[in-house]
């Protein structure tokens, strides 16, 4: 992501220099192309980062004392998403061709018309032209609600109502396909104070288009008590968080 950001800055600098040059300046259409590329990639890089406060609610099962408990949470979160830029044409072509060719071959096969070599070659040329248009900034990438996560880290405070306990939780995570998974480390304070160690699995949604979006995270979690297991046992449950992107 940082390499891409530096490339964007270099393109913006080149476009600015060109606009201030004299008779030796680059052609206007080239300058306009550079600006479009820079603008589109800045938008994509920005959409791939979300940082800000979050609020949440959860339902929890406490093995000791064998009861359900509800809670609310708050804290800070950082989420990174894998949103491709248009700097690497080869990767874009491969990514798009993999999906479109597979879908086309399946469609033709289902219709009883297995594709010929010429049809496949024609499709590859079409895919290349689309990728080339995108790298030139002609077509804006359609923003997706379900982007691929790369990394996440949240600090969370949670209040459990029925057990009248507080929890402070740290959750780092990595993206695997469209899921995020990571360990949880929690300090539980109530009738007894102890630590909890577990894991969390979640899906993160970006409901808004554009360079910035709030993040809705739907998660499931299970944690084991590290002490006082007679009064603080296994915790399991799930819930939802809403992160407000303030960058």
KEMILUM-435597 format. One record per residue: residue in three letters; x, y, z of N, C-alpha, C in turn. Coordinates in Angstrom, 2 decimals. Atoms other than C-alpha are relative to their C-alpha. Layout:
BEGIN
[ALA,[X,Y,Z],[X,Y,Z],[X,Y,Z]],
...
END
This chain:
BEGIN
[UNK,[0.84,-1.20,0.00],[0.00,0.00,0.00],[0.88,1.25,0.00]],
[UNK,[-0.86,-1.17,-0.07],[2.88,2.40,0.87],[0.73,0.23,-1.31]],
[UNK,[-0.63,-0.14,1.31],[4.61,1.65,-2.42],[-0.95,0.66,-0.97]],
[UNK,[0.99,-0.61,0.87],[1.39,2.48,-4.23],[-0.21,1.47,0.30]],
[UNK,[0.19,-1.40,-0.38],[1.01,5.72,-2.25],[1.14,0.84,-0.55]],
[UNK,[-1.14,-0.74,0.52],[4.54,6.79,-3.22],[-0.10,0.17,-1.51]],
[UNK,[0.17,-0.12,1.45],[3.76,6.03,-6.86],[-1.04,1.06,-0.35]],
[UNK,[1.02,-1.03,0.23],[0.63,8.19,-6.67],[0.60,1.39,0.16]],
[UNK,[-0.63,-1.30,-0.22],[2.66,11.06,-5.24],[0.92,0.37,-1.16]],
[UNK,[-0.89,-0.26,1.12],[5.18,10.68,-8.05],[-0.79,0.43,-1.24]],
[UNK,[0.84,-0.35,1.16],[2.40,10.82,-10.67],[-0.57,1.40,0.16]],
[UNK,[0.52,-1.34,-0.24],[0.84,13.89,-9.05],[1.08,1.06,-0.23]],
[UNK,[-1.10,-0.94,0.21],[4.23,15.58,-9.02],[0.31,0.18,-1.47]],
[UNK,[-0.27,-0.10,1.44],[4.77,14.76,-12.68],[-1.07,0.82,-0.70]],
[UNK,[1.08,-0.76,0.63],[1.36,16.13,-13.60],[0.11,1.48,0.32]],
[UNK,[-0.14,-1.40,-0.39],[1.98,19.34,-11.66],[1.14,0.65,-0.76]],
[UNK,[-1.15,-0.55,0.72],[5.39,19.82,-13.25],[-0.35,0.25,-1.47]],
[UNK,[0.38,-0.15,1.40],[3.91,19.27,-16.69],[-0.89,1.20,-0.22]],
[UNK,[0.93,-1.12,0.17],[1.18,21.84,-16.14],[0.69,1.35,0.11]],
[UNK,[-0.71,-1.26,-0.20],[3.77,24.47,-15.18],[1.11,0.21,-1.03]],
[UNK,[-1.08,-0.11,0.98],[6.16,23.76,-18.01],[-0.39,0.94,-1.14]],
[UNK,[0.24,-0.92,1.11],[6.51,25.95,-21.08],[-0.25,-0.77,-1.28]],
[UNK,[0.26,0.62,1.29],[6.63,24.96,-24.73],[0.41,-1.47,-0.02]],
[UNK,[-0.48,1.37,-0.03],[8.39,21.72,-23.80],[-0.93,-0.89,0.83]],
[UNK,[0.89,0.79,-0.84],[5.40,20.52,-21.68],[-0.57,-1.18,-0.80]],
[UNK,[0.58,1.17,0.65],[3.84,17.12,-22.38],[-1.37,0.36,-0.57]],
[UNK,[1.30,-0.31,0.60],[0.67,17.00,-24.50],[-1.11,0.04,1.04]],
[UNK,[1.09,-0.11,-0.98],[-2.54,17.99,-22.65],[-0.71,-1.31,0.28]],
[UNK,[0.71,1.25,-0.24],[-4.15,14.57,-23.17],[0.80,-0.94,0.92]],
[UNK,[-0.84,0.82,-0.88],[-1.16,12.89,-21.46],[-0.09,0.51,1.43]],
[UNK,[0.13,-0.59,-1.33],[-1.36,15.31,-18.54],[-1.34,-0.38,0.63]],
[UNK,[1.32,0.35,-0.52],[-5.08,14.61,-18.19],[-0.05,-1.47,0.41]],
[UNK,[-0.06,1.42,-0.36],[-4.42,10.85,-18.20],[0.71,-0.20,1.32]],
[UNK,[-0.74,0.12,-1.26],[-1.85,11.23,-15.43],[-0.86,0.43,1.18]],
[UNK,[0.86,-0.47,-1.08],[-4.32,13.18,-13.33],[-1.10,-1.00,0.32]],
[UNK,[1.05,0.99,-0.23],[-7.05,10.58,-13.84],[0.53,-1.22,0.74]],
[UNK,[-0.60,1.16,-0.67],[-4.72,7.75,-12.84],[0.26,0.32,1.46]],
[UNK,[-0.31,-0.37,-1.38],[-3.57,9.61,-9.73],[-1.26,0.11,0.85]],
[UNK,[1.24,-0.18,-0.75],[-7.11,10.54,-8.69],[-0.64,-1.34,0.33]],
[UNK,[0.64,1.30,-0.23],[-8.45,7.00,-9.11],[0.77,-0.83,1.03]],
[UNK,[-0.78,0.81,-0.93],[-5.59,5.38,-7.23],[0.01,0.57,1.42]],
[UNK,[0.14,-0.60,-1.33],[-5.73,7.86,-4.36],[-1.34,-0.41,0.63]],
[UNK,[1.31,0.41,-0.49],[-9.43,7.02,-4.04],[0.02,-1.45,0.46]],
[UNK,[-0.06,1.41,-0.36],[-8.71,3.28,-3.97],[0.85,-0.23,1.26]],
[UNK,[-0.86,0.15,-1.19],[-5.85,3.57,-1.46],[-0.73,0.48,1.24]],
[UNK,[0.73,-0.53,-1.15],[-8.03,5.70,0.80],[-1.13,-0.94,0.43]],
[UNK,[1.09,0.91,-0.35],[-10.95,3.24,0.64],[0.54,-1.25,0.71]],
[UNK,[-0.58,1.18,-0.61],[-8.58,0.48,1.74],[0.42,0.18,1.44]],
[UNK,[-0.38,-0.26,-1.39],[-8.02,2.10,5.17],[-1.20,0.57,0.74]],
[UNK,[1.07,-0.53,-0.86],[-10.60,2.62,7.93],[0.52,0.04,1.43]],
[UNK,[-0.46,-0.16,-1.38],[-9.70,3.99,11.36],[-0.95,0.92,0.74]],
[UNK,[0.88,-0.86,-0.79],[-11.91,5.37,14.09],[-0.63,-0.76,1.15]],
[UNK,[0.69,0.64,-1.13],[-14.17,4.62,17.05],[-1.04,-1.00,-0.48]],
[UNK,[1.04,0.96,0.33],[-16.55,1.69,17.08],[-0.92,-0.22,1.19]],
[UNK,[1.01,0.37,-0.98],[-19.72,0.75,18.94],[-0.53,-1.38,-0.37]],
[UNK,[0.48,1.34,0.33],[-21.14,-2.74,19.25],[-0.94,-0.56,1.05]],
[UNK,[0.87,0.74,-0.91],[-23.53,-5.16,20.88],[0.23,-1.48,-0.23]],
[UNK,[-0.27,1.43,0.13],[-23.17,-8.86,21.58],[-0.90,-0.80,0.94]],
[UNK,[0.62,0.98,-0.87],[-24.87,-11.91,23.03],[1.04,-1.03,0.39]],
[UNK,[-1.07,0.86,-0.49],[-22.71,-14.19,25.17],[-0.55,-1.14,0.85]],
[UNK,[0.29,1.13,-0.89],[-22.92,-17.62,26.76],[1.18,-0.16,0.96]],
[UNK,[-1.01,0.18,-1.03],[-21.01,-17.94,30.05],[-0.18,-1.39,0.60]],
[UNK,[0.10,1.37,-0.51],[-20.28,-21.56,30.96],[-0.13,-0.03,1.52]],
[UNK,[0.16,-0.18,-1.46],[-19.91,-20.46,34.59],[-0.47,1.43,0.19]],
[UNK,[0.92,0.94,-0.67],[-22.53,-19.76,35.91],[-1.09,-0.57,-0.90]],
[UNK,[0.95,0.62,0.91],[-24.24,-21.36,32.87],[-1.20,0.91,-0.29]],
[UNK,[1.06,-0.96,0.29],[-26.20,-18.33,31.69],[0.35,0.81,-1.24]],
[UNK,[-0.18,-0.92,1.10],[-26.70,-16.00,28.75],[0.16,1.41,0.55]],
[UNK,[-0.24,-1.37,-0.44],[-25.52,-12.42,29.01],[0.11,0.89,-1.23]],
[UNK,[-0.10,-0.97,1.08],[-25.81,-9.36,26.80],[1.00,1.08,0.36]],
[UNK,[-0.98,-1.04,-0.26],[-23.25,-6.62,26.40],[0.04,1.04,-1.09]],
[UNK,[-0.29,-1.06,0.97],[-22.38,-3.37,24.71],[1.49,0.28,0.04]],
[UNK,[-1.44,-0.22,0.08],[-18.91,-2.41,23.55],[0.30,1.32,-0.68]],
[UNK,[-0.48,-1.24,0.62],[-16.90,0.60,22.42],[1.51,-0.07,-0.05]],
[UNK,[-1.45,0.00,0.09],[-13.33,1.33,21.42],[0.50,0.64,-1.27]],
[UNK,[-0.64,-0.50,1.21],[-10.97,2.10,18.54],[0.39,-1.18,-0.88]],
[UNK,[-0.35,1.07,0.91],[-10.29,0.07,15.43],[0.73,0.51,-1.23]],
[UNK,[-0.70,-0.26,1.26],[-8.02,-0.02,12.38],[-0.23,-1.20,-0.90]],
[UNK,[0.24,1.07,0.97],[-9.02,-2.04,9.31],[0.70,0.36,-1.31]],
[UNK,[-0.60,-0.15,1.33],[-7.03,-2.48,6.09],[-0.63,-1.02,-0.94]],
[UNK,[0.62,0.87,0.99],[-8.55,-3.94,2.92],[0.88,-0.10,-1.24]],
[UNK,[-0.75,0.22,1.23],[-6.99,-5.40,-0.23],[-0.81,0.52,-1.18]],
[UNK,[0.68,-0.61,1.15],[-8.29,-3.01,-2.89],[1.05,0.29,-1.05]],
[UNK,[-1.08,-0.14,0.98],[-6.22,-3.25,-6.08],[0.06,1.40,-0.60]],
[UNK,[-0.19,-1.24,0.73],[-4.75,-0.14,-7.66],[0.20,-0.34,-1.47]],
[UNK,[-0.16,0.23,1.44],[-4.25,0.30,-11.40],[1.46,0.08,-0.42]],
[UNK,[-1.41,-0.09,0.37],[-0.46,0.39,-11.25],[0.51,-1.27,-0.65]],
[UNK,[-0.51,1.27,0.49],[0.02,-3.29,-12.01],[-0.99,-0.60,-0.99]],
[UNK,[0.91,0.47,1.04],[-1.68,-4.07,-15.32],[-0.01,-1.52,-0.07]],
[UNK,[-0.07,1.46,0.11],[-0.48,-7.67,-15.35],[-0.88,-0.67,1.04]],
[UNK,[0.82,0.59,-1.04],[-2.10,-8.48,-12.02],[-1.49,0.23,-0.26]],
[UNK,[1.40,-0.28,0.31],[-5.33,-6.79,-13.09],[-0.52,-0.93,-1.10]],
[UNK,[0.41,0.85,1.11],[-5.46,-8.76,-16.34],[-0.20,-1.44,0.49]],
[UNK,[0.09,1.37,-0.50],[-4.79,-12.08,-14.57],[-1.22,-0.16,0.89]],
[UNK,[1.12,0.09,-0.94],[-7.34,-11.36,-11.84],[-1.34,0.00,-0.74]],
[UNK,[1.27,-0.09,0.73],[-10.08,-10.37,-14.27],[-0.19,-1.19,-0.92]],
[UNK,[0.12,1.12,0.93],[-9.33,-13.09,-16.81],[-0.37,-1.29,0.71]],
[UNK,[0.26,1.23,-0.74],[-9.41,-15.82,-14.17],[-1.50,-0.19,0.24]],
[UNK,[1.43,0.10,-0.30],[-13.02,-15.02,-13.28],[-0.85,0.01,-1.27]],
[UNK,[0.85,-0.14,1.18],[-14.41,-13.97,-16.66],[0.14,-1.19,-0.94]],
[UNK,[-0.19,1.14,0.89],[-12.87,-16.81,-18.66],[-0.68,-1.23,0.58]],
[UNK,[0.65,1.14,-0.64],[-14.06,-19.38,-16.12],[-1.51,0.06,-0.19]],
[UNK,[1.45,-0.15,0.15],[-17.61,-17.97,-16.26],[-0.42,-0.24,-1.45]],
[UNK,[0.37,0.17,1.40],[-17.63,-17.85,-20.07],[0.11,-1.45,-0.46]],
[UNK,[-0.17,1.41,0.37],[-16.27,-21.39,-20.48],[-1.14,-0.84,0.58]],
[UNK,[1.10,0.74,-0.63],[-18.88,-22.69,-18.02],[-1.30,0.23,-0.76]],
[UNK,[1.24,-0.32,0.71],[-21.66,-20.87,-19.86],[-0.07,-0.72,-1.35]],
[UNK,[-0.01,0.66,1.31],[-20.63,-22.21,-23.28],[-0.11,-1.51,0.13]],
[UNK,[0.07,1.45,-0.21],[-20.15,-25.73,-21.92],[-1.40,-0.42,0.38]],
[UNK,[1.37,0.31,-0.40],[-23.57,-25.68,-20.26],[-0.96,0.06,-1.19]],
[UNK,[0.84,-0.12,1.19],[-25.05,-24.65,-23.62],[0.35,-1.05,-1.05]],
[UNK,[-0.39,1.04,0.95],[-23.34,-27.61,-25.30],[0.91,0.50,-1.09]],
[UNK,[-0.91,-0.56,0.99],[-20.86,-25.41,-27.17],[1.36,0.28,0.64]],
[UNK,[-1.32,-0.22,-0.60],[-17.37,-25.94,-25.72],[0.78,1.05,-0.80]],
[UNK,[-0.66,-1.10,0.72],[-15.27,-22.86,-26.57],[1.19,-0.48,-0.83]],
[UNK,[-1.14,0.29,0.87],[-12.80,-23.01,-29.40],[1.19,0.86,0.42]],
[UNK,[-1.18,-0.79,-0.30],[-9.29,-21.69,-29.24],[-0.15,1.44,-0.42]],
[UNK,[0.20,-1.36,0.49],[-10.32,-18.67,-31.27],[-0.88,0.80,0.95]],
[UNK,[0.90,-0.70,-0.95],[-13.13,-17.82,-28.83],[0.75,0.38,1.27]],
[UNK,[-0.78,-0.32,-1.20],[-10.77,-18.02,-25.88],[0.97,1.15,-0.26]],
[UNK,[-0.94,-1.07,0.35],[-8.24,-15.83,-27.66],[-0.71,1.34,-0.10]],
[UNK,[0.79,-1.23,0.11],[-10.95,-13.26,-28.44],[-0.37,0.54,1.38]],
[UNK,[0.36,-0.42,-1.36],[-12.04,-13.21,-24.80],[1.19,0.62,0.71]],
[UNK,[-1.20,-0.53,-0.65],[-8.49,-12.67,-23.57],[0.31,1.40,-0.52]],
[UNK,[-0.25,-1.34,0.56],[-8.09,-9.72,-25.95],[-0.98,1.02,0.59]],
[UNK,[1.00,-0.90,-0.56],[-11.35,-8.19,-24.67],[0.32,0.35,1.45]],
[UNK,[-0.35,-0.23,-1.40],[-10.26,-8.62,-21.06],[1.20,0.95,0.09]],
[UNK,[-1.16,-0.89,-0.01],[-6.94,-6.96,-21.82],[-0.40,1.44,-0.29]],
[UNK,[0.44,-1.36,0.33],[-8.67,-3.97,-23.41],[-0.70,0.65,1.19]],
[UNK,[0.68,-0.55,-1.19],[-10.89,-3.53,-20.32],[1.00,0.40,1.07]],
[UNK,[-1.02,-0.32,-1.00],[-7.87,-3.66,-18.03],[0.81,1.23,-0.43]],
[UNK,[-0.74,-1.16,0.50],[-6.05,-1.16,-20.24],[-0.81,1.28,0.20]],
[UNK,[0.85,-1.17,-0.25],[-9.02,1.23,-20.08],[0.04,0.38,1.47]],
[UNK,[0.00,-0.30,-1.43],[-8.97,0.91,-16.30],[1.32,0.64,0.42]],
[UNK,[-1.28,-0.56,-0.40],[-5.26,1.60,-15.98],[0.18,1.42,-0.53]],
[UNK,[-0.04,-1.37,0.52],[-5.75,4.72,-18.09],[-1.01,0.90,0.70]],
[UNK,[0.92,-0.82,-0.78],[-8.38,5.90,-15.64],[-1.32,0.28,-0.69]],
[UNK,[1.24,-0.28,0.72],[-11.27,5.72,-18.13],[-1.21,-0.57,0.73]],
[UNK,[1.11,0.65,-0.68],[-13.40,3.34,-16.07],[0.28,-0.05,1.49]],
[UNK,[-0.17,0.04,-1.45],[-13.82,3.79,-12.33],[-0.42,-1.36,0.53]],
[UNK,[0.32,1.30,-0.60],[-13.76,0.58,-10.33],[-1.27,0.11,0.83]],
[UNK,[1.24,0.02,-0.78],[-17.13,-0.34,-8.85],[0.33,-0.40,1.44]],
[UNK,[-0.24,0.31,-1.40],[-16.93,-0.20,-5.07],[-0.87,-1.16,0.45]],
[UNK,[0.70,1.20,-0.44],[-17.94,-3.41,-3.33],[-0.33,0.09,1.49]],
[UNK,[0.35,0.07,-1.42],[-19.76,-3.95,-0.06],[0.90,-0.99,0.73]],
[UNK,[-0.84,1.03,-0.59],[-17.65,-7.05,0.58],[1.38,0.05,-0.64]],
[UNK,[-1.39,-0.09,0.46],[-13.99,-6.12,0.07],[0.83,-1.04,0.76]],
[UNK,[-0.87,0.97,-0.66],[-11.17,-8.52,0.90],[0.80,0.68,1.11]],
[UNK,[-0.77,-0.61,-1.09],[-9.72,-7.72,4.35],[1.46,-0.42,-0.05]],
[UNK,[-1.43,0.30,-0.08],[-5.96,-7.55,4.85],[0.45,-0.15,1.46]],
[UNK,[-0.48,-0.03,-1.39],[-5.40,-6.70,8.52],[-0.99,0.81,0.82]],
[UNK,[0.84,-0.77,-0.91],[-7.27,-5.41,11.53],[0.58,-0.03,1.41]],
[UNK,[-0.37,-0.03,-1.42],[-6.63,-4.37,15.10],[-1.01,0.88,0.73]],
[UNK,[0.94,-0.78,-0.79],[-9.18,-3.27,17.66],[0.35,-0.09,1.47]],
[UNK,[-0.01,-0.04,-1.46],[-9.12,-2.23,21.28],[-1.44,0.24,0.42]],
[UNK,[1.43,-0.01,-0.29],[-12.48,-2.82,22.90],[-0.26,-0.08,1.50]],
[UNK,[0.53,0.13,-1.34],[-14.15,-2.18,26.21],[-1.44,-0.52,-0.09]],
[UNK,[1.34,0.58,0.06],[-17.28,-4.23,26.92],[-0.61,-0.11,1.40]],
[UNK,[0.75,0.12,-1.24],[-19.91,-4.13,29.65],[-1.00,-1.14,-0.14]],
[UNK,[0.95,1.10,-0.05],[-21.77,-7.37,30.47],[-1.04,0.32,1.06]],
[UNK,[1.06,-0.49,-0.89],[-25.13,-6.55,32.01],[-0.33,-0.98,1.13]],
[UNK,[0.50,0.93,-1.00],[-26.27,-9.69,33.80],[1.06,-0.35,1.05]],
[UNK,[-1.07,0.33,-0.94],[-22.91,-10.55,35.34],[0.65,1.23,0.61]],
[UNK,[-0.53,-1.26,-0.53],[-22.14,-6.86,36.03],[1.52,0.02,-0.04]],
[UNK,[-1.46,0.08,0.16],[-18.63,-7.27,34.67],[0.44,0.90,-1.15]],
[UNK,[-0.64,-0.76,1.08],[-16.28,-5.21,32.50],[1.06,-0.87,-0.64]],
[UNK,[-1.07,0.68,0.72],[-13.96,-6.56,29.84],[0.76,0.99,-0.87]],
[UNK,[-0.84,-0.77,0.92],[-11.04,-4.97,27.98],[0.66,-1.02,-0.93]],
[UNK,[-0.40,1.04,0.96],[-10.15,-6.83,24.79],[0.88,0.59,-1.10]],
[UNK,[-0.88,-0.33,1.12],[-7.39,-6.70,22.17],[-0.17,-1.09,-1.06]],
[UNK,[0.27,0.97,1.07],[-8.10,-8.33,18.78],[0.78,0.38,-1.25]],
[UNK,[-0.65,-0.12,1.31],[-5.48,-8.42,15.99],[-0.57,-1.05,-0.94]],
[UNK,[0.58,0.96,0.94],[-6.64,-10.16,12.81],[0.65,0.13,-1.37]],
[UNK,[-0.46,0.05,1.39],[-5.60,-11.18,9.30],[-1.14,-0.46,-0.89]],
[UNK,[1.04,0.37,0.94],[-7.75,-11.57,6.22],[0.32,-1.31,-0.70]],
[UNK,[-0.08,1.23,0.77],[-8.37,-14.97,4.64],[-1.22,0.00,-0.92]],
[UNK,[1.09,-0.19,0.95],[-10.45,-14.55,1.49],[-0.85,1.18,0.49]],
[UNK,[0.86,-1.09,-0.45],[-13.46,-12.49,2.66],[-0.23,-0.03,1.51]],
[UNK,[0.14,0.12,-1.45],[-13.10,-13.49,6.34],[1.21,0.59,0.71]],
[UNK,[-1.08,-0.45,-0.87],[-11.02,-12.03,9.16],[0.05,-0.93,1.20]],
[UNK,[-0.15,0.92,-1.12],[-9.61,-14.30,11.86],[1.22,0.42,0.82]],
[UNK,[-1.11,-0.38,-0.85],[-7.40,-13.61,14.84],[-0.22,-0.38,1.45]],
[UNK,[0.12,0.32,-1.42],[-6.69,-14.23,18.53],[-0.61,1.16,0.78]],
[UNK,[0.50,-1.03,-0.91],[-8.33,-12.35,21.39],[0.71,-0.16,1.34]],
[UNK,[-0.58,-0.04,-1.34],[-6.70,-11.35,24.67],[-0.83,0.96,0.83]],
[UNK,[1.01,-0.77,-0.74],[-9.16,-10.12,27.30],[0.30,0.01,1.49]],
[UNK,[-0.03,-0.14,-1.46],[-9.01,-8.79,30.85],[-1.44,0.10,0.48]],
[UNK,[1.36,0.06,-0.52],[-12.22,-9.70,32.69],[0.00,0.44,1.47]],
[UNK,[0.11,-0.46,-1.38],[-13.15,-7.81,35.86],[-1.45,-0.06,0.44]],
[UNK,[1.34,0.12,-0.54],[-16.21,-8.74,37.88],[0.11,-0.47,1.43]],
[UNK,[-0.17,0.59,-1.32],[-16.64,-10.89,40.97],[1.44,-0.44,0.19]],
[UNK,[-1.42,0.34,0.02],[-13.16,-12.13,40.07],[0.65,0.68,-1.20]],
[UNK,[-0.75,-0.58,1.11],[-10.46,-10.59,37.86],[0.92,-1.07,-0.57]],
[UNK,[-0.82,1.03,0.63],[-8.83,-12.90,35.37],[0.18,0.35,-1.48]],
[UNK,[-0.20,-0.17,1.43],[-7.64,-13.17,31.78],[-0.75,-1.04,-0.81]],
[UNK,[0.65,0.91,0.93],[-9.36,-14.77,28.80],[0.82,-0.04,-1.28]],
[UNK,[-0.73,0.16,1.25],[-7.66,-16.15,25.70],[-0.87,-0.78,-0.97]],
[UNK,[0.87,0.68,0.95],[-9.53,-17.12,22.55],[0.23,0.44,-1.43]],
[UNK,[-0.09,-0.37,1.40],[-10.26,-16.37,18.93],[-1.29,0.60,-0.50]],
[UNK,[1.17,-0.67,0.57],[-12.61,-14.36,16.75],[0.02,-0.15,-1.51]],
[UNK,[0.20,0.10,1.44],[-13.96,-14.87,13.23],[-1.06,1.01,-0.41]],
[UNK,[0.94,-1.06,0.34],[-15.70,-12.03,11.41],[-0.06,0.24,-1.50]],
[UNK,[0.17,-0.51,1.35],[-17.00,-10.57,8.16],[-0.17,1.51,0.10]],
[UNK,[0.05,-1.46,-0.04],[-16.50,-6.84,7.46],[-0.63,0.52,-1.28]],
[UNK,[0.76,-0.55,1.12],[-18.88,-4.92,5.22],[0.21,1.50,-0.10]],
[UNK,[-0.09,-1.43,0.26],[-18.45,-1.49,3.64],[-1.28,0.42,-0.73]],
[UNK,[1.31,-0.25,0.61],[-22.04,-0.31,3.01],[-0.05,1.22,-0.91]],
[UNK,[0.02,-1.25,0.77],[-21.10,3.01,1.38],[1.07,0.00,-1.06]],
[UNK,[-0.98,-0.15,1.05],[-19.35,3.77,-1.87],[0.88,1.21,0.23]],
[UNK,[-0.88,-1.14,-0.13],[-16.58,6.28,-2.37],[1.25,-0.33,0.78]],
[UNK,[-1.28,0.25,-0.67],[-13.18,6.70,-0.71],[-0.12,-0.28,1.49]],
[UNK,[0.19,0.24,-1.43],[-14.60,6.51,2.83],[-1.32,-0.72,0.23]],
[UNK,[1.23,0.71,-0.34],[-17.13,4.15,4.36],[0.08,-0.47,1.44]],
[UNK,[0.08,0.68,-1.28],[-18.27,3.02,7.75],[0.19,-1.49,-0.22]],
[UNK,[-0.22,1.44,0.10],[-17.48,-0.63,8.48],[-0.93,-0.72,0.98]],
[UNK,[0.85,0.86,-0.83],[-20.04,-3.13,9.77],[0.70,-1.34,0.13]],
[UNK,[-0.69,1.26,-0.24],[-18.38,-6.15,11.37],[-0.92,-0.96,0.77]],
[UNK,[0.80,1.05,-0.64],[-20.35,-9.32,12.18],[0.97,-1.08,0.46]],
[UNK,[-1.05,0.87,-0.54],[-18.34,-11.61,14.46],[-0.56,-1.10,0.89]],
[UNK,[0.22,1.07,-0.97],[-18.32,-14.83,16.44],[1.28,-0.19,0.79]],
[UNK,[-1.19,0.02,-0.86],[-15.98,-15.39,19.36],[-0.14,-1.10,1.06]],
[UNK,[-0.05,0.96,-1.11],[-14.94,-18.06,21.90],[1.27,0.25,0.79]],
[UNK,[-1.15,-0.29,-0.86],[-12.63,-17.53,24.89],[0.02,-0.94,1.20]],
[UNK,[-0.20,0.86,-1.16],[-11.20,-19.70,27.68],[0.60,0.82,1.14]],
[UNK,[-0.51,-0.70,-1.18],[-10.54,-18.46,31.20],[1.41,-0.50,0.32]],
[UNK,[-1.37,0.36,-0.38],[-6.88,-18.40,32.27],[0.15,-0.18,1.52]],
[UNK,[-0.05,0.14,-1.45],[-7.73,-18.46,35.99],[-1.40,0.13,0.59]],
[UNK,[1.30,-0.06,-0.68],[-10.59,-18.69,38.53],[-1.08,-0.68,-0.82]],
[UNK,[0.94,0.68,0.88],[-12.31,-21.25,36.31],[-1.27,-0.44,0.72]],
[UNK,[1.21,0.36,-0.75],[-14.75,-22.03,39.11],[-1.04,1.11,-0.01]],
[UNK,[0.92,-1.14,0.03],[-16.26,-18.54,38.81],[-0.03,0.71,-1.34]],
[UNK,[-0.06,-0.61,1.32],[-15.18,-17.36,35.35],[0.38,-1.10,-0.98]],
[UNK,[-0.27,1.11,0.90],[-15.50,-20.09,32.73],[0.11,0.44,-1.45]],
[UNK,[-0.05,-0.27,1.43],[-15.62,-20.32,28.96],[-1.07,1.02,-0.41]],
[UNK,[0.94,-0.98,0.57],[-17.22,-17.40,27.11],[-0.11,-0.28,-1.50]],
[UNK,[0.23,0.17,1.44],[-18.76,-17.82,23.64],[-1.18,0.86,-0.41]],
[UNK,[1.11,-0.84,0.46],[-21.00,-15.62,21.56],[0.31,0.67,-1.31]],
[UNK,[-0.17,-0.73,1.24],[-21.31,-13.23,18.70],[-0.72,1.33,0.07]],
[UNK,[0.64,-1.31,0.00],[-22.44,-9.77,17.77],[0.38,0.81,-1.21]],
[UNK,[-0.28,-0.89,1.12],[-21.91,-6.76,15.56],[0.68,1.26,0.53]],
[UNK,[-0.65,-1.27,-0.30],[-19.65,-3.70,15.58],[-0.23,0.95,-1.18]],
[UNK,[0.08,-1.03,1.03],[-20.02,-0.43,13.68],[1.15,0.96,0.21]],
[UNK,[-1.15,-0.90,-0.09],[-16.79,1.48,13.02],[-0.25,1.23,-0.85]],
[UNK,[0.17,-1.27,0.69],[-16.92,5.15,12.05],[1.37,0.48,-0.49]],
[UNK,[-1.27,-0.37,0.59],[-14.10,6.05,9.65],[0.22,1.52,0.12]],
[UNK,[-0.23,-1.43,-0.24],[-12.64,9.39,10.76],[1.22,0.54,-0.72]],
[UNK,[-1.18,-0.50,0.69],[-9.50,9.61,8.62],[-0.37,0.95,-1.13]],
END
